Amino acid sequence: MPRVILLDVDGTLVDYALRLPASAVDAIRAARARGHRVYLSTGRSRAEIYDDLWAIGVDGLIGANGGYVEDAGQVVLHRHLSAEQCRRVVDWLRGRGLEFYLESNAGLFGSEGFETAAEPAVRRYAGDHGDPHAATLQVRDVFPHMVFGADPYRDDVNKISYLLGSLDDHRDAQAAFPDLEAGTWGGRGAQALFGDLGVRGITKAGAIEALLAHLGADRSDTIAFGDARVVSMLQYCAVGVAMGNSSPDVLAIADHVTADVEHDGLAEAFRVLGLV
């Protein structure tokens, strides 16, 4: 029976140093050859789905934590911040001295100081514990097409990520923007390196529901894979698979736990579940 497969990207499809295992590529291509549909389901916006990911061969994308849905090049759903909401967030972050970047489908737009200030965070995200590649990462290695210093007042922003000085920044953002969805993210175990602010009420589960309605597919056909900030997705889908490197909340609700992303966990799970 063909399944609808939903794949988180960071920590699931690619490792934290942004390396894409060949085993994962082979598994996805083999699954699609058997008639299964495969969709990326990620916090990234479309501008951050780079050519190497599209080149795998996938059927579409759920992006911006559920604010954007695309199937075979057709936009099914797109919700983003208003120009006024974007302006309020940018002004608030500037007032606190926090560097940030805007995530839109048209591109990623960093504040003037983000490239320098974010270097320690991107290295911690990648896990610079003895990995020579992670220890030398630059911001432009992680965000190769990011534009710095552009006008930050936009009307097409899916969400805004910012460097956390401490968790107080996240808690204060929650209080300052009750009309927005506030979260944190950052590498293995969902450590809090960045905060983000996006459209209130969107979830990956809601986006999957919209995708299934578009496809005429059933929830019972779904299998989801993820490692962090994917609880709603794994709970919604018929089968939820946690990577071995997942955060504790994801491990607790998963139907199946596979190996770490670095140890071919995605390909292993595809085999165990009979997708290949």
N, C-alpha and C positions, 0 to 999 in steps of 0.2 A: 504494500500500500504506500503510495507517495506521501511523504511527510513535508511539513513546512518547518524548516530548521532556522532558528534565530541564534546568531552568534554575536556575543559581546566582542569587542575588538581588543582593547588594551588589557593584558593579563590573561587573555583567553585565546585569541587568534594570534596576536603578536606578544612577545615578552616585554618586560618593562624597559628594556633598552631598545625597543622597537624592531627587534629582529623577528622575521616571519619564518617559522619552521617549514622546511620543504615537506615534511610529513603532513602538516595541516593543509597545505595547498593540494597535495595529492588526494587526501581524504575528501576534500570539498569537491574536487573535480570528479572523483569516482562516485560520490553520492549524487551529484547532478546527472551524471551519465545513467544512473539507475532511475531517474525521474523525480528525485526529490528537489524541492525548491529551497534555496539557501539565501538568507537575508542577513546582512550585518545589522546589529542592533546595539547602538553605542551612544555615549555621551557626545561624541564628536559631531560637529556639523559637517555638511557635505563638502565644504572647502578643505576639510582635513582628511578626507578619504582620498589618499594619494593613488597614483597610477598602479603601484604594486598591488594594492588591494583590489582595485577593479580588474586587474589583469588575471587574478585568480579565476574569475568567472563566477559572479554571484547574480542573483535575480533582482536584487534591489537593496534598499537601505531604510532602516529606522534610525534617524539621527536626532541629535540635540535632546537626548534622554526621553524621546517620544514626541517631540514637537514637530518632527518632519517624517513623512512616510513617502517612499518612492518605490514603484514597482515597474520594472522593465522600462525605465526612463520616464514614466508617467508620475506626476506628483499627485498623491492620494490625499495628503494632509499636510498643512504647514501653518503652525502658530508661532508667532514671535512677539517680542516686546514692542510696545508702542514707542514712538520717538520721545514722548514725554517720560516714559519709564526709563529709557536708556539715558536720557539727560540727567534724571535724578540720581541714578546709580553712579554714573561717571562723576558727577559733582561730589557725591558722598565719598567715593573712593579717593578722589583727589584731596578732599578735605582731611582725610585720615592719613594721607601720605602712602597709600597702598597702590602698588603697580598692578596693572590689569591687562587683559586683552578681550576684545569683542569677538564673538563667534557668530559669523553669518554664513549663509551659503555662498556669498560672493567673495569671501575671504576672511582671514584672521587679521585683526588690527590691534597691535600692541601699543600700550602707552610708551612715552618717550624713554622711560627708565626701565622698561620691562626686560629688555635684552640682557642688561647687566645684572639687574637685581634677581632675576629668575634662575641664574646659572646654578647656585647651590641646590635649589629645589628640584631642577630637572635631573641633577646627578643623584640626589637622594631618591627621587622617583624611580630612576633606573636601577638603584641598588648598588651604589659604588662601594661594595664590600669585597674588594679584591678583584673585581671585574675591570680589566684595563680599559675596555670600551666604555663602560658606564662612567668611569672616573674622569674621562676626558670629554664627555659630551658638552657641546655648546648649545645655547638656545636655538640657534639656526639649524642645528642637526635635528632637533625635535620638531621645530616649526619652520621648515625651509622656505615657505612662501609668505610668512608673516610680514605685514607692512607695519613699520614703526613710525609714530608721530603724525599719522593721518588724523583728520577731523573725527573725533570720537562720537559726535552727535549724529546718530544714524537711525533710520526707521526700519531696518531689516535685520536686527540683531536677534538671534535665537536665545543666546544667554551670554553672560559676562562672567569670566573667571578672573580671580585675583589672588595675589600672593598673600597668604595668611601670616600676619605677625605673630598672632596667637589665636587660640580658639575664641577669645573675646571678640575678635573681629567678626567671626561667624555669628556668634550670639547677638552681637549688636546689629548685624545686617538683618537677621531674622526680625528683630524688633523694629528696625527702621523701614523695612519693606514687607509689611504683612500681605500686600497684594502680589508678592512674587514668591517663587519657590527657592528656598535657600538650602544649599548643601555644601559638603566638603568632599574632596577627592585627593588621591595621591599614592599610587603604587601598591606594593604588596601589603595585604591586610587592610587596605583602605585607609592608610595613614593620612592624616589631614595636613597636606601641604598647600592646597589651594582651597579657596571658597568659590562658590558660584551662585549666581542669581539668574533665574529663568522664569518662564511662564508658569503661573500658578496652576496647579492641578493636573499638569501633564505627567504621564507615566509611560514607561515602556509597555506595560500591560494594556493601557488604553490604545496605544499605537498599534499593537498587535491585533487588537479587536477590530480596529479600522481596516487594517490590512486584510484580515480574514474575510471581512464583509466585502471588500473589493474583489477578492479572489473567488468568493463563493466557497471558501474552505471552512472546515470545522475546527474548533478548539481541540478536539480529540486527536487531530492530525499533527499537533505541534510538539516540537522538542526544542528546549532552550538551553544554551550553554553560557556560563558567565562566572565572574569571580568577585565583583564588588559592585554595589549599587544596582543589583539586578534582582532583588528579592521579589518585587512585584512581577517581573517577567517570569521567573522560575515558578512562582506560585500560580500564575495564570495558566501556563502551558501544561499540557498533559504530562510531559516528562521534563523535569528540571535537573540539569547536570551542573555540578560545581567543579571547577578546576581545583586541584590539590592546593594551590596557592590562594584559595579564596578567603575572604574575610569570614569571621566566625558566624555572623548572621546568615550568610549564604550557605555555609556548610550545614548549618542547623536545619535548613528547610529543603535541602536538595534530595531528590529521589535517588541520585547516583553521584558518587564522587570519583573523579578520574585523577590521573597524575598531574603534576605541575605543568604549566605552559612550556617551561624549558625542557621538560622530559617527555615531549610528544603526547601530552595528555589529551589534546583534541582528537588526534588520529586514533588513540587508544579507545576513546569513548565511541567514536564512529564505528569501530570494529565491534565492540561489545554490544552496541545497540542494533547491530545488523544493518547499518546505513550503507555500508560498503561490503 
